[in-house]
């Protein structure tokens, strides 16, 4: 059975219970491992980053998300134990493949050994051999719950989208019924997105878009028009667009409207007509609930001037992101 031309179609077809789900999904990048590059982790998580503590935190956030109607979860092979945490939670909740949609990614391997201050947390390998190995590993944990498998951080520079072996492997798996997606990163996201569109292979594209770095917007609009589902990651710019971040103008505008800065920033992403799913990276139930407030109409045209003031040149944004410490 072949999947639809977008994960929106995939969710409607394979997961009818998600037809009325909010457009917010839950990403486990910051919960599946002890360290990540998000601002405020010391406040939200404290010093206890033991594996079982993080597992419990993950399950609490998953419970709250599912009970709030969030039925799309994003993980990756490189997110530490995220896939394993999710698999355990799915079993505990006795959820079947039709109850929730799961997207994972291949291309990076977690090597942090559950150390907060590891010398290196992940390594990239975008070969066809790595794809086959990691797909087997993901399926061993998630089985038929897996709805979408994505290339992790494709760029024109790493050339994964022009690898004949990788593309052949992706096509074979897609023809067998698994949705195939691509995530992009860096200042040339638009170039990678357009390359993915031209291949006529992918069901979804996931990209960074936020008030500081909206440059991918026109390319994501083209992807949406081409039938790919658009998943927005890092809508809060790794914590920069929250109350604990470094954008006082956003915080002030949110306070004037009686909402939190994170809800206002996420609502900006949800206001984009091409955005199908916007990921929350919440690590606490409280932050998740704050993020979910973005599903109410928050962003309005009166905020467009503020948005223009926040934009950074892509090269500046990504250079600053690359220097962030894992905490």
C-alpha positions as CSV (number, residue, x, y, z in Angstrom):
1,X,0.0,0.0,0.0
2,X,1.4,3.3,-1.0
3,X,1.3,6.3,1.3
4,X,-0.5,9.6,0.4
5,X,1.3,12.6,-1.0
6,X,1.7,14.2,2.4
7,X,1.6,13.2,6.1
8,X,-1.6,15.1,6.4
9,X,-3.1,12.5,3.9
10,X,-1.2,9.8,5.7
11,X,-2.6,10.8,9.1
12,X,-6.1,11.1,7.8
13,X,-5.8,7.7,6.0
14,X,-3.9,5.7,8.5
15,X,-4.9,7.6,11.7
16,X,-8.5,8.7,11.3
17,X,-8.5,9.7,15.0
18,X,-6.1,12.5,14.2
19,X,-8.3,14.3,11.7
20,X,-9.3,16.8,14.4
21,X,-6.0,16.9,16.2
22,X,-4.3,20.3,16.8
23,X,-1.5,21.2,14.4
24,X,1.0,21.0,17.2
25,X,3.2,17.9,17.5
26,X,5.6,16.8,20.2
27,X,9.3,16.5,19.6
28,X,11.5,14.5,22.0
29,X,14.9,15.9,21.0
30,X,15.3,17.6,24.4
31,X,13.8,14.8,26.5
32,X,15.5,11.7,25.1
33,X,19.1,12.6,26.3
34,X,20.5,14.5,29.3
35,X,22.0,17.4,27.3
36,X,20.6,19.6,24.5
37,X,21.1,23.1,23.2
38,X,17.9,24.6,24.6
39,X,18.0,27.7,26.9
40,X,16.6,27.1,30.4
41,X,17.2,23.4,30.8
42,X,18.9,24.0,34.2
43,X,15.7,25.7,35.4
44,X,13.2,23.3,33.9
45,X,15.1,20.0,34.5
46,X,17.4,20.8,37.4
47,X,20.4,18.6,38.0
48,X,18.8,15.2,38.0
49,X,19.3,13.9,34.5
50,X,19.4,10.2,35.4
51,X,18.0,7.9,32.7
52,X,15.0,6.8,34.7
53,X,14.3,10.4,35.7
54,X,14.3,11.5,32.1
55,X,12.2,8.5,31.1
56,X,9.6,9.5,33.7
57,X,9.7,13.1,32.5
58,X,9.2,12.0,28.9
59,X,6.2,9.8,29.8
60,X,4.6,12.6,31.8
61,X,4.9,15.0,28.9
62,X,3.7,12.4,26.4
63,X,0.7,11.7,28.7
64,X,-0.2,15.4,28.8
65,X,0.2,15.8,25.1
66,X,-1.9,12.8,24.1
67,X,-4.6,13.8,26.6
68,X,-4.6,17.3,25.0
69,X,-5.2,15.8,21.5
70,X,-1.5,15.9,20.4
71,X,-1.1,12.7,18.4
72,X,2.0,13.3,16.4
73,X,5.4,12.5,18.0
74,X,8.8,13.3,16.5
75,X,11.9,11.3,17.5
76,X,15.2,10.3,15.9
77,X,17.9,7.6,16.3
78,X,20.2,10.3,17.6
79,X,17.9,11.6,20.4
80,X,19.5,9.4,23.0
81,X,16.8,7.0,24.3
82,X,13.8,8.9,22.8
83,X,12.7,6.1,20.6
84,X,13.0,3.6,23.6
85,X,11.1,6.0,25.9
86,X,8.4,6.4,23.3
87,X,8.1,2.6,22.7
88,X,7.7,2.0,26.5
89,X,5.1,4.7,26.8
90,X,3.1,3.3,23.8
91,X,3.1,-0.1,25.4
92,X,2.1,1.3,28.8
93,X,-0.8,3.2,27.3
94,X,-1.7,0.2,25.1
95,X,-1.8,2.4,22.1
96,X,-2.0,0.7,18.7
97,X,-0.5,2.0,15.4
98,X,-3.8,3.6,14.5
99,X,-3.9,5.7,17.7
100,X,-0.9,7.9,17.1
101,X,1.5,8.9,14.3
102,X,5.2,8.7,14.9
103,X,8.0,10.2,12.8
104,X,11.6,9.3,13.3
105,X,14.9,10.1,11.6
106,X,18.0,8.4,10.5
107,X,21.5,9.8,9.7
108,X,22.9,10.6,13.1
109,X,24.0,8.2,15.9
110,X,23.9,9.2,19.6
111,X,27.4,8.7,21.1
112,X,27.0,10.8,24.3
113,X,26.9,7.6,26.5
114,X,24.3,9.4,28.7
115,X,26.9,12.0,29.8
116,X,25.8,15.6,30.3
117,X,29.2,16.9,29.3
118,X,30.2,14.4,26.7
119,X,32.9,15.5,24.3
120,X,30.6,14.6,21.4
121,X,26.9,13.9,21.5
122,X,26.2,12.6,18.0
123,X,27.9,11.7,14.8
124,X,26.5,11.9,11.3
125,X,26.5,9.2,8.7
126,X,24.1,9.6,5.7
127,X,25.1,6.5,3.8
128,X,22.7,3.9,2.5
129,X,24.4,1.4,4.9
130,X,23.5,3.7,7.9
131,X,20.0,4.0,6.6
132,X,19.4,0.3,6.5
133,X,21.0,-0.2,9.9
134,X,19.1,2.6,11.6
135,X,15.7,1.7,10.0
136,X,16.1,-1.8,11.4
137,X,16.9,-0.3,14.9
138,X,14.0,2.0,14.8
139,X,11.6,-0.7,13.7
140,X,12.8,-3.0,16.4
141,X,11.6,-0.3,18.9
142,X,8.6,1.3,17.2
143,X,7.4,-1.4,14.9
144,X,4.2,-0.5,13.0
145,X,3.8,2.7,15.0
146,X,6.4,4.2,12.7
147,X,4.5,6.4,10.1
148,X,7.3,8.6,8.7
149,X,11.0,8.1,8.4
150,X,13.1,11.1,7.6
151,X,16.6,12.0,6.4
152,X,18.2,13.8,9.3
153,X,19.6,17.3,8.4
154,X,20.0,17.1,4.6
155,X,22.0,20.0,3.1
156,X,23.2,20.6,-0.4
157,X,26.7,20.4,1.0
158,X,26.4,16.9,2.5
159,X,24.9,15.8,-0.8
160,X,22.7,13.1,0.7
161,X,19.9,14.0,-1.7
162,X,22.1,13.2,-4.7
163,X,23.3,9.8,-3.5
164,X,22.0,7.2,-5.9
165,X,22.3,4.4,-3.2
166,X,20.4,6.4,-0.6
167,X,17.7,7.5,-3.0
168,X,17.2,4.0,-4.2
169,X,16.9,2.7,-0.7
170,X,14.4,5.4,0.2
171,X,12.2,4.7,-2.8
172,X,12.2,0.9,-2.0
173,X,11.0,1.6,1.5
174,X,8.4,4.1,0.4
175,X,7.0,1.7,-2.2
176,X,6.6,-0.8,0.6
177,X,4.3,1.7,2.4
178,X,6.4,3.8,4.8
179,X,6.2,7.6,4.6
180,X,9.5,9.1,3.7
181,X,10.6,12.6,4.7
182,X,13.5,14.9,4.8
183,X,14.7,17.4,7.5
184,X,16.9,20.3,6.6
185,X,19.2,22.6,8.5
186,X,21.6,25.6,8.1
187,X,21.5,28.9,6.2
188,X,20.8,27.2,2.9
189,X,17.6,25.4,4.0
190,X,15.8,26.7,0.9
191,X,18.3,25.0,-1.4
192,X,17.8,21.6,0.2
193,X,14.0,22.0,0.3
194,X,13.9,22.8,-3.4
195,X,16.2,19.8,-4.1
196,X,13.8,17.6,-2.2
197,X,10.8,18.9,-4.1
198,X,12.5,18.2,-7.4
199,X,13.1,14.5,-6.5
200,X,9.3,13.8,-6.3
201,X,10.2,11.3,-3.6
202,X,9.3,12.8,-0.2
203,X,6.0,12.9,1.7
204,X,7.1,15.5,4.2
205,X,9.7,18.1,4.8
206,X,10.8,19.4,8.2
207,X,12.6,22.7,8.5
208,X,13.5,25.4,11.0
209,X,11.2,28.4,10.8
210,X,10.9,30.9,13.6
211,X,10.6,34.7,14.1
212,X,14.4,35.0,14.2
213,X,15.0,32.7,11.1
214,X,12.1,32.8,8.7
215,X,14.1,32.5,5.5
216,X,12.9,29.0,4.7
217,X,9.3,30.3,4.4
218,X,9.1,30.7,0.6
219,X,10.6,27.3,0.0
220,X,8.3,25.7,2.5
221,X,5.4,27.3,0.7
222,X,6.6,25.7,-2.5
223,X,6.9,22.3,-0.8
224,X,3.4,22.6,0.5
225,X,2.1,23.5,-2.9
226,X,3.9,20.5,-4.3
227,X,2.0,18.2,-1.9
228,X,4.6,17.7,0.8
229,X,3.5,18.1,4.4
230,X,5.5,20.8,6.1
231,X,6.6,20.2,9.7
232,X,8.1,23.2,11.5
233,X,10.9,22.5,14.0
234,X,12.6,25.0,16.4
235,X,9.7,27.4,16.3
236,X,11.1,28.7,19.6
237,X,14.7,29.0,18.4
238,X,16.0,26.6,21.1
239,X,14.5,28.6,23.8
240,X,15.4,32.1,22.6
241,X,11.8,32.9,21.9
242,X,10.5,32.1,25.4
243,X,10.3,34.0,28.6
244,X,13.7,32.7,29.5
245,X,15.2,33.8,26.2
246,X,16.9,36.8,24.8
247,X,14.1,38.7,23.0
248,X,12.6,41.3,25.4
249,X,10.5,42.8,22.6
250,X,8.7,39.5,22.1
251,X,8.2,39.1,25.9
252,X,6.7,42.6,26.1
253,X,4.4,42.0,23.2
254,X,3.2,38.7,24.7
255,X,2.5,40.4,28.1
256,X,0.5,43.1,26.4
257,X,-1.7,40.3,24.9
258,X,-1.9,38.3,28.1
259,X,0.0,35.3,26.7
260,X,3.4,33.8,27.2
261,X,6.3,34.6,24.8
262,X,6.5,30.9,23.7
263,X,2.8,30.8,22.8
264,X,3.1,34.0,20.8
265,X,6.2,32.7,18.9
266,X,4.5,29.4,18.2
267,X,1.4,31.1,17.0
268,X,3.5,32.9,14.5
269,X,4.5,29.6,13.0
270,X,0.9,28.3,13.1
271,X,-0.2,31.4,11.3
272,X,1.8,30.4,8.2
273,X,-0.7,28.8,5.8
274,X,1.8,26.3,4.6
275,X,2.6,25.0,8.1
276,X,0.9,21.6,8.7
277,X,2.5,20.6,12.0
278,X,4.5,22.8,14.4
279,X,6.6,20.9,16.9
280,X,6.7,21.6,20.6
281,X,10.0,20.7,22.2
282,X,8.6,21.0,25.7
283,X,10.4,19.2,28.5
284,X,7.8,19.8,31.2
285,X,4.0,19.5,31.3
286,X,3.8,23.2,32.2
287,X,5.8,24.3,29.2
288,X,3.7,22.0,27.0
289,X,0.5,23.6,28.2
290,X,2.0,27.0,27.6
291,X,3.0,26.0,24.0
292,X,-0.5,24.6,23.4
293,X,-2.0,28.0,24.1
294,X,-0.7,28.9,20.6
295,X,-3.6,26.9,19.1
296,X,-5.9,29.8,20.0
297,X,-5.8,32.7,17.6
298,X,-2.9,34.8,19.0
299,X,-0.9,36.1,16.1
300,X,-2.4,39.1,14.3
301,X,-1.3,41.5,11.6
302,X,-0.5,44.1,14.2
303,X,2.5,42.0,15.2
304,X,4.1,42.0,11.7
305,X,6.3,45.0,12.5
306,X,7.6,43.2,15.6
307,X,8.3,40.1,13.4
308,X,10.4,42.3,11.0
309,X,12.4,43.7,13.9
310,X,13.3,40.2,15.2
311,X,14.7,38.7,11.9
312,X,18.4,37.9,11.8
313,X,20.4,37.2,8.7
314,X,20.4,33.4,8.2
315,X,24.2,33.2,8.4
316,X,24.2,35.1,11.8
317,X,21.4,32.9,13.2
318,X,23.0,29.6,12.3
319,X,26.5,30.8,13.4
320,X,25.0,31.7,16.8
321,X,23.2,28.4,17.0
322,X,26.3,26.4,16.2
323,X,28.0,27.9,19.2
324,X,25.4,27.0,21.7
325,X,26.5,24.8,24.6
326,X,24.9,21.4,25.3
327,X,23.4,21.8,28.8
